Amino acid sequence: MAKKKKEVDDRFKRFGTVSFTGITKVNDFVGYLEQGKLMGTRCKGCGKSFFPPRADCFQCLDSDMEWFEVSGTGKLVTYSQLQYAPVGFEGDLPYCIALLDYGDYKVFGRIAKDIPEDEIKVGMEMRAEVVKLPNGQLSYEFRKA
Ligand SMILES: [Zn+2]
């Protein structure tokens, strides 16, 4: 009798322009992206919020986490327009990477390409939105609030 092949949860292969990680402890992140939700994790013990989501809290060394949705707006802390990109991202140039401050946590990501650079100002309110990339992969980007 043939041995049953073990099912591998490799949903993370669907994340980002180039996915470097197929299997993580937070694969539900991609399941939520499929539902149009950008999620982080929060430690039930100390309340610390994490984005990108973590399965383990470094503060209290516990793994009792819950998911929360990255909703509302964040303040643009900083951004940079890239003229060179890592392997696999060359076709996306130029693009802006940025950091939004949501108060309890920060979210690193890209600014939507259709926002002219002269309209991007540090301190402006932005929101994160789930997007499907041209190659079918899932990701998220920042848009003006
Ligand atoms: Zn904790």
Residues whose N, C-alpha, C, O or C-beta is under 5 A from the ligand:
A	BS01	ZN	C43 G45 C46 G47 K48 C57 Q59 C60
